[in-house]
């Protein structure tokens, strides 16, 4: 209490002597205030001081942060506060992102050991060569048979430890493989088009190591209309869901290039899971989804190289329909008419073993979406980012950067998003991060600019807790006329907004920070600005930190 009283006396002196007040920013820098031009008041307990500047900006902080009053000082460093900060994509992000290098699992008892071709030792390699006149194979052992018709070949195998080297060019051909064992498929400058179905159709539930041999470029294309599917042994129709389809796991490796065009189905599809460890994969066009899995989807990197992936899809860029998506490394560039990345699970009777979460741990991800109510990343359950860099632009009405039915956790990395859409036909708001659960931010950088009417920077149906990180949220576009209060443009909205550390810069057409429960500030820095109303929807309960606000004039 004595320090507060002394501080009050010093402030009174400063008002007549035009001295400068220096306030600790908690990072060894100081905010200078010209006390001659500032209006200062204290709360009843003299624990908080409020300084109103000539332009209407109000700074509120604990009196304990006041460290000095003097005519001059070399320690004055102005606290950065811009009413309309600019958000743009940093070109250097494409080369300065973090990655996690995988560890090869050699223990055969570990479920993941089967994902590594390093543990697979082929004892026989079969060469399959396509040409304009047909297709042929090298000599076959007794437990492998091949049936050909023009440029179309069907392999039946019961052999273990086998690899297929596939090469050549054919504009009317395909490769179908039935196998009771896992195998390796090595692509060596293969150019294969099937006008009536998948270019490669793997009718085996076993693991396939799809190796893009170093220095090679491989091209696959399907047809716009698929022929009637074959009938399987159990009497059902065989799946033929895309240009490259597999009933089992697809594990991509090698340092070659694979170019895929899908005119009638998905680009690359597995009814199990897909793991990309290396290689350059370009889905040039997909009539449906770029990648489609029925289980998990993983992008990592080997010790020597990381994958690069580009997707141009009519529907979703990557669709993980019943599993978890994990991105640890690599460089992704996705353009989609619907979701950029979708992790979904919508069965009426939930399976507790299915966990439709998204984990971003490393890599560089660039996403552009165009469809109404599309999202850069959509999850049926939780979203967690601990590393990597995301640059996302969503253009459709009602679209989101991150759209999460569960909780959002942001612990590291960087997210830069621009949401250009406005309110959709069903009055769904566009915006940055949408969470139906709680949102927790403990580190990293988030910068979101919402340019459409009625959009939200972060919109949370639970609580938003900021324990660290650097956050910039802009929602300065006008509101739509005659809309409900919850459809107005706001930078951050939640039940409770709790700031314990970190920095938040929020600027909005309506309230910068809007809460139905409470705005609680225990630490950190919050800069809040409103174009048309109060910066905060309700008064903040402040015990620490630095709160700087400017209401509409």
C-alpha positions in Angstrom: 0.0 0.0 0.0 2.9 2.4 0.8 4.3 2.0 -2.7 0.9 2.8 -4.2 0.7 6.0 -2.1 4.2 7.1 -3.0 3.4 6.4 -6.6 0.3 8.5 -6.4 2.3 11.4 -5.0 4.9 11.1 -7.8 2.1 11.2 -10.3 0.7 14.3 -8.8 4.1 16.0 -9.0 4.5 14.8 -12.6 1.4 16.5 -13.7 2.8 20.0 -12.9 6.4 19.3 -13.9 5.7 17.6 -17.3 7.8 14.7 -16.4 7.8 11.3 -18.1 6.4 8.2 -16.5 8.1 5.0 -17.4 6.2 1.7 -17.0 7.8 -1.7 -17.1 6.7 -3.8 -20.0 7.9 -7.0 -18.2 10.5 -7.6 -20.9 13.2 -5.1 -19.8 11.7 -2.4 -22.0 9.6 0.5 -20.8 6.6 2.5 -22.0 7.1 6.3 -21.7 4.0 8.5 -20.9 4.1 12.3 -21.0 2.2 13.0 -17.8 1.4 16.5 -19.0 -0.8 15.1 -21.8 -2.3 12.2 -19.9 -5.3 11.8 -17.5 -4.5 9.4 -14.7 -6.8 7.7 -12.2 -6.5 4.9 -9.8 -9.0 2.2 -8.7 -10.2 2.3 -5.1 -7.5 0.0 -3.8 -4.8 1.9 -5.7 -3.7 -1.4 -7.3 -4.5 -0.3 -10.9 -3.7 2.9 -12.7 -5.6 4.1 -15.7 -4.0 6.5 -18.1 -6.1 8.2 -20.8 -4.2 9.6 -23.7 -5.2 12.5 -25.8 -6.3 10.3 -28.7 -8.7 8.4 -26.5 -6.5 5.3 -25.9 -6.7 4.0 -22.3 -3.8 2.1 -20.7 -4.6 0.2 -17.5 -2.0 -1.7 -15.5 -0.9 -2.5 -12.0 0.8 0.3 -10.1 3.6 -2.2 -9.3 4.7 -1.9 -12.9 5.6 1.8 -12.5 9.4 1.9 -12.0 10.5 5.5 -12.4 9.5 9.1 -13.0 12.2 11.3 -14.4 12.5 14.1 -17.0 14.7 12.0 -19.3 15.7 8.3 -19.5 17.5 6.1 -22.0 15.4 3.1 -21.1 12.2 4.3 -22.7 10.9 1.9 -25.4 7.4 2.5 -26.7 5.0 -0.3 -26.4 4.0 -1.3 -30.0 0.3 -0.5 -30.6 -1.2 -0.1 -34.0 -4.9 0.5 -34.3 -4.9 -1.2 -37.8 -2.0 -3.5 -38.1 -1.3 -5.1 -41.4 -1.4 -8.9 -41.9 0.3 -10.5 -44.8 2.1 -13.7 -45.7 5.8 -13.8 -45.1 7.6 -15.3 -48.0 10.5 -16.5 -45.8 8.0 -18.8 -44.0 8.3 -21.2 -46.9 11.9 -21.9 -45.9 12.1 -21.2 -42.2 9.7 -23.8 -40.9 10.4 -26.6 -38.3 10.3 -30.3 -39.0 10.4 -33.5 -37.0 12.8 -36.2 -38.3 11.3 -39.6 -38.0 12.8 -42.5 -36.0 12.8 -45.8 -37.9 11.1 -48.4 -35.8 12.8 -51.7 -36.0 11.0 -53.6 -33.3 8.7 -56.0 -35.1 6.4 -56.0 -32.1 5.7 -52.3 -32.6 2.8 -51.6 -34.9 4.7 -48.9 -36.7 7.6 -51.1 -37.8 5.6 -52.2 -40.8 5.5 -48.6 -42.2 9.3 -48.6 -42.9 10.5 -50.0 -46.2 13.9 -50.2 -44.5 12.6 -53.2 -42.6 11.4 -54.9 -45.8 13.9 -57.1 -47.7 12.7 -58.2 -51.2 14.0 -61.5 -52.3 12.6 -61.2 -55.9 12.0 -58.2 -58.2 9.5 -58.4 -61.0 9.7 -55.9 -63.8 6.5 -54.8 -65.4 7.0 -52.8 -68.7 4.2 -50.8 -70.4 4.4 -49.7 -74.0 2.1 -48.4 -76.8 1.4 -52.0 -77.9 0.8 -53.6 -74.5 2.5 -54.7 -71.3 4.9 -57.5 -70.4 6.7 -58.8 -67.3 10.0 -60.4 -66.5 9.9 -64.1 -65.7 7.5 -65.0 -62.9 7.9 -67.5 -60.1 5.2 -70.2 -59.6 3.3 -68.3 -56.9 2.8 -65.2 -59.1 0.6 -65.1 -62.2 -0.1 -62.3 -64.7 -3.1 -61.9 -67.1 -2.8 -59.3 -69.8 -5.2 -57.7 -72.3 -3.7 -55.0 -74.4 -2.1 -52.6 -72.0 -4.0 -53.9 -69.0 -2.4 -56.3 -66.6 -3.7 -58.2 -63.5 -1.2 -59.7 -61.1 -2.1 -62.4 -58.6 0.4 -63.1 -55.9 0.8 -65.2 -52.8 4.5 -64.5 -52.5 6.3 -62.7 -49.6 9.3 -60.4 -50.0 8.6 -59.4 -53.5 9.0 -56.0 -55.3 7.5 -54.9 -58.6 9.5 -52.4 -60.8 7.0 -50.7 -63.0 8.1 -48.6 -66.0 7.1 -47.6 -69.6 4.4 -45.5 -71.2 0.8 -46.5 -72.1 -2.2 -44.4 -72.9 -4.7 -47.2 -72.6 -3.5 -49.5 -69.8 -3.8 -50.3 -66.1 -2.2 -52.3 -63.3 -4.3 -54.3 -60.9 -2.7 -56.3 -58.1 -4.2 -59.0 -55.9 -1.8 -60.1 -53.1 -2.1 -62.0 -49.9 1.2 -60.5 -48.7 2.7 -57.0 -48.4 4.9 -55.9 -51.3 6.9 -53.0 -52.7 5.9 -51.1 -55.9 8.8 -49.2 -57.4 7.8 -46.6 -60.0 10.5 -45.8 -62.6 9.5 -43.2 -65.2 6.1 -44.7 -65.5 3.4 -42.9 -67.6 0.1 -44.7 -67.4 -3.4 -43.7 -68.4 -6.6 -45.8 -68.0 -9.5 -44.1 -69.9 -12.1 -46.3 -68.1 -10.9 -46.5 -64.5 -8.0 -46.4 -62.1 -4.5 -46.4 -63.5 -3.3 -48.5 -60.5 -5.8 -50.5 -58.5 -4.4 -52.6 -55.6 -7.0 -55.1 -54.4 -5.0 -56.2 -51.4 -5.5 -55.2 -47.7 -1.8 -55.5 -47.1 0.8 -52.8 -46.9 2.2 -51.4 -50.1 5.5 -49.6 -50.1 5.1 -47.2 -53.1 8.7 -46.2 -53.9 9.3 -43.2 -56.2 12.8 -44.1 -57.5 15.3 -41.3 -57.2 15.6 -39.1 -60.3 12.4 -40.5 -61.9 9.2 -38.7 -63.0 6.0 -40.8 -63.0 2.5 -39.9 -64.3 -0.8 -41.5 -63.6 -4.2 -40.6 -65.0 -7.7 -42.2 -64.8 -10.8 -41.7 -67.0 -13.7 -39.4 -66.6 -16.1 -42.3 -66.6 -15.3 -45.7 -64.9 -16.4 -49.0 -66.4 -18.5 -51.4 -64.4 -16.4 -52.8 -61.5 -15.4 -56.4 -61.2 -17.3 -58.7 -58.8 -15.1 -59.8 -55.9 -15.0 -63.3 -54.5 -17.5 -62.3 -51.8 -20.0 -61.2 -54.4 -19.6 -57.5 -53.8 -18.3 -55.0 -56.3 -14.6 -54.2 -56.2 -13.7 -50.6 -55.2 -12.2 -48.3 -57.8 -12.2 -45.0 -56.1 -9.5 -43.0 -57.8 -6.5 -42.8 -60.1 -4.3 -44.6 -57.5 -6.4 -46.8 -55.2 -5.4 -49.4 -52.6 -7.5 -51.5 -50.2 -4.5 -51.5 -47.8 -2.0 -49.1 -46.4 0.0 -46.9 -48.9 3.4 -45.9 -47.7 5.2 -43.4 -50.0 9.0 -43.2 -50.0 11.9 -42.5 -52.4 13.0 -39.2 -53.9 11.3 -39.3 -57.3 8.2 -37.5 -58.5 4.6 -38.6 -58.9 2.2 -36.6 -61.0 -1.5 -37.6 -60.7 -4.5 -36.5 -62.6 -8.0 -37.7 -61.6 -10.8 -37.1 -64.1 -13.4 -39.4 -62.5 -12.5 -40.1 -58.9 -10.1 -39.2 -56.1 -6.4 -38.6 -56.8 -4.9 -41.0 -54.4 -7.1 -43.2 -52.2 -6.7 -45.9 -49.6 -9.4 -47.8 -47.7 -6.9 -48.1 -44.9 -4.3 -45.3 -44.2 -1.7 -43.3 -46.1 1.8 -42.3 -44.9 4.1 -40.0 -46.9 7.7 -40.2 -45.8 9.4 -38.6 -48.8 9.0 -37.9 -52.5 7.4 -35.2 -54.7 3.7 -35.9 -55.1 1.6 -33.6 -57.3 -2.1 -34.1 -57.6 -2.5 -31.9 -60.6 -6.3 -32.2 -60.7 -8.8 -34.3 -58.7 -12.4 -34.6 -59.7 -13.2 -35.4 -56.1 -10.7 -35.4 -53.2 -6.9 -35.1 -53.7 -6.0 -37.6 -51.0 -8.7 -39.8 -49.4 -8.2 -42.2 -46.6 -10.5 -44.3 -44.5 -8.1 -44.3 -41.6 -5.2 -42.1 -40.5 -3.1 -39.8 -42.7 0.6 -39.1 -41.8 3.1 -36.8 -43.4 6.7 -37.1 -42.0 10.2 -37.1 -43.2 13.1 -39.4 -43.5 16.5 -38.4 -42.2 17.7 -37.4 -45.7 14.7 -35.6 -47.2 11.1 -34.4 -46.6 8.2 -34.8 -49.1 6.8 -32.0 -51.2 3.1 -32.2 -52.0 0.8 -30.1 -54.2 -3.0 -30.7 -54.5 -5.6 -29.1 -56.8 -8.9 -30.7 -55.9 -12.5 -30.1 -56.7 -13.6 -31.3 -53.3 -11.3 -31.7 -50.3 -7.5 -31.5 -50.6 -6.9 -34.2 -48.0 -9.8 -36.1 -46.5 -9.1 -38.4 -43.5 -12.6 -40.0 -43.1 -12.1 -42.2 -40.0 -8.8 -41.5 -38.3 -6.2 -39.0 -37.1 -4.2 -36.6 -39.3 -0.6 -35.9 -38.3 1.7 -33.5 -40.2 5.3 -33.4 -38.8 7.3 -32.2 -41.9 7.2 -31.5 -45.6 6.0 -28.7 -47.8 2.3 -28.7 -48.8 0.5 -26.5 -51.3 -3.3 -27.2 -51.4 -6.0 -25.6 -53.5 -9.5 -27.0 -53.0 -13.1 -26.2 -53.8 -14.2 -27.5 -50.3 -12.1 -28.2 -47.2 -8.3 -27.9 -47.6 -7.8 -30.6 -44.9 -10.7 -32.5 -43.5 -10.6 -34.9 -40.5 -14.0 -36.3 -40.1 -16.1 -39.0 -38.4 -19.8 -38.8 -38.8 -21.1 -42.3 -38.0 -24.4 -42.5 -36.1 -22.9 -45.1 -33.7 -19.5 -43.7 -32.7 -16.5 -46.1 -32.6 -14.4 -45.1 -29.5 -11.3 -46.3 -31.3 -11.7 -43.6 -34.0 -10.1 -40.3 -33.0 -10.7 -37.7 -35.7 -8.1 -35.2 -34.4 -5.6 -33.0 -36.4 -2.0 -32.6 -35.1 0.3 -30.0 -36.8 3.8 -30.6 -35.5 6.0 -29.3 -38.3 6.2 -28.5 -42.0 5.0 -25.7 -44.2 1.3 -25.8 -45.2 -0.2 -23.4 -47.7 -4.0 -23.7 -48.3 -6.4 -21.8 -50.5 -10.1 -22.7 -50.5 -13.0 -21.3 -52.6 -16.2 -23.1 -51.6 -19.0 -21.7 -49.4 -18.6 -22.8 -45.8 -15.2 -24.4 -46.7 -12.3 -24.4 -44.2 -8.6 -24.6 -44.5 -8.6 -27.3 -41.8 -11.8 -28.9 -40.5 -11.9 -31.5 -37.7 -14.8 -33.4 -36.2 -13.0 -33.5 -32.9 -9.8 -31.6 -31.7 -7.1 -29.5 -33.3 -3.6 -29.2 -31.9 -0.7 -27.2 -33.3 2.7 -27.3 -31.7 5.0 -26.4 -34.6 5.2 -25.8 -38.3 3.8 -22.9 -40.3 0.4 -22.5 -41.9 -0.6 -19.9 -44.5 -4.3 -20.1 -45.3 -6.7 -18.1 -47.4 -10.4 -19.0 -47.4 -12.7 -17.2 -49.9 -16.1 -18.7 -49.5 -19.0 -17.2 -47.5 -19.2 -18.8 -44.1 -15.7 -20.2 -44.5 -13.1 -20.7 -41.7 -9.4 -20.9 -41.3 -9.6 -23.6 -38.5 -13.1 -25.1 -38.0 -13.1 -27.5 -35.0 -16.0 -29.3 -33.4 -13.9 -30.0 -30.3 -11.1 -28.1 -28.5 -8.3 -26.0 -30.0 -4.8 -26.1 -28.6 -2.1 -23.8 -30.0 1.3 -24.4 -28.3 3.8 -23.4 -31.0 4.4 -22.7 -34.7 2.8 -20.0 -36.8 -0.7 -19.6 -38.3 -1.4 -16.7 -40.7 -4.9 -16.7 -42.1 -7.0 -14.4 -44.3 -10.7 -15.0 -44.4 -12.4 -13.2 -47.3 -15.9 -14.6 -47.0 -18.9 -13.0 -45.4 -22.0 -14.6 -43.8 -23.3 -17.6 -45.8 -26.8 -18.4 -46.9 -27.6 -20.1 -43.7 -26.2 -17.2 -41.7 -23.0 -19.1 -40.8 -20.3 -16.5 -40.0 -17.0 -16.5 -41.8 -13.8 -16.1 -39.8 -10.5 -17.4 -38.5 -10.7 -20.0 -35.7 -14.0 -21.6 -34.8 -14.1 -24.0 -31.8 -17.1 -25.7 -30.2 -15.0 -26.5 -27.2 -12.3 -24.5 -25.3 -9.4 -22.7 -27.0 -6.1 -22.7 -25.2 -3.0 -20.7 -26.6 0.3 -21.2 -24.8 2.8 -20.2 -27.5 3.5 -19.5 -31.2 2.1 -16.8 -33.4 -1.4 -16.4 -34.7 -2.3 -13.6 -37.2 -5.8 -13.6 -38.7 -7.5 -10.9 -40.9 -11.2 -11.3 -41.5 -12.3 -9.1 -44.4 -15.9 -10.1 -44.7 -19.0 -8.7 -43.0 -20.0 -10.3 -39.7 -16.8 -12.3 -39.5 -14.9 -13.4 -36.3 -11.2 -13.7 -35.6 -11.5 -16.4 -32.9 -15.1 -17.6 -32.1 -15.3 -20.1 -29.3 -18.3 -21.7 -27.7 -16.3 -22.4 -24.6 -13.5 -20.4 -22.9 -10.4 -18.8 -24.5 -7.3 -19.0 -22.3 -4.1 -17.2 -23.4 -1.0 -18.4 -21.5 1.5 -17.2 -24.1 2.1 -16.5 -27.7 1.7 -13.5 -30.0 -1.8 -13.0 -31.4 -3.2 -10.4 -33.9 -6.9 -10.6 -34.8 -8.6 -8.2 -37.2 -12.3 -8.2 -38.0 -12.8 -4.6 -39.1 -15.4 -5.2 -41.9 -18.9 -3.7 -41.4 -21.7 -5.8 -40.0 -24.5 -7.0 -42.1 -27.6 -5.0 -41.6 -30.4 -6.4 -39.4 -28.4 -9.3 -38.0 -28.4 -10.9 -34.6 -25.9 -9.6 -32.0 -23.8 -12.8 -32.3 -23.4 -12.3 -36.1 -21.5 -9.0 -35.7 -17.8 -8.6 -36.7 -15.7 -9.3 -33.6 -12.0 -10.1 -33.1 -12.4 -12.5 -30.2 -15.6 -13.9 -28.7 -16.1 -16.6 -26.1 -17.9 -17.5 -22.8 -14.9 -16.4 -20.8 -11.7 -14.7 -22.1 -8.7 -15.3 -19.7 -5.3 -13.8 -20.4 -2.5 -14.9 -18.1 0.5 -14.1 -20.4 1.4 -13.4 -24.0 0.3 -10.6 -26.2 -3.1 -10.0 -27.9 -3.8 -7.3 -30.5 -7.5 -7.2 -31.4 -9.3 -4.8 -33.7 -12.9 -5.1 -34.8 -15.9 -3.2 -36.2 -17.9 -4.2 -33.1 -16.3 -5.4 -29.9 -12.7 -6.4 -30.1 -13.1 -8.7 -27.2 -16.7 -10.0 -26.5 -17.6 -12.3 -23.6 -20.8 -13.6 -22.2 -19.1 -14.6 -18.9 -16.1 -12.4 -18.1 -12.9 -10.9 -19.4 -10.2 -11.7 -16.9 -6.7 -10.4 -17.2 -4.0 -11.7 -14.9 -0.9 -10.9 -17.0 0.3 -10.3 -20.5 -0.5 -7.5 -22.9 -3.8 -6.8 -24.5 -4.4 -4.1 -27.1 -8.1 -3.8 -28.1 -9.7 -1.4 -30.5 -13.3 -1.0 -31.8 -14.6 0.9 -34.8 -18.2 1.5 -33.6 -18.5 0.6 -29.9 -16.6 -0.2 -26.8 -13.5 -2.2 -27.3 -14.6 -4.7 -24.6 -18.2 -6.0 -24.4 -17.9 -5.9 -20.6 -15.4 -4.4 -18.2 -12.4 -6.5 -17.6 -11.4 -7.9 -14.2 -7.7 -7.1 -14.1 -5.2 -8.2 -11.5 -2.1 -7.8 -13.7 -0.7 -7.4 -17.1 -1.2 -4.4 -19.4 -4.6 -3.6 -20.9 -4.7 -0.9 -23.6 -8.1 -0.1 -25.2 -9.6 2.5 -27.5 -13.4 2.7 -27.9 -15.1 4.2 -30.9 -15.2 8.0 -30.9 
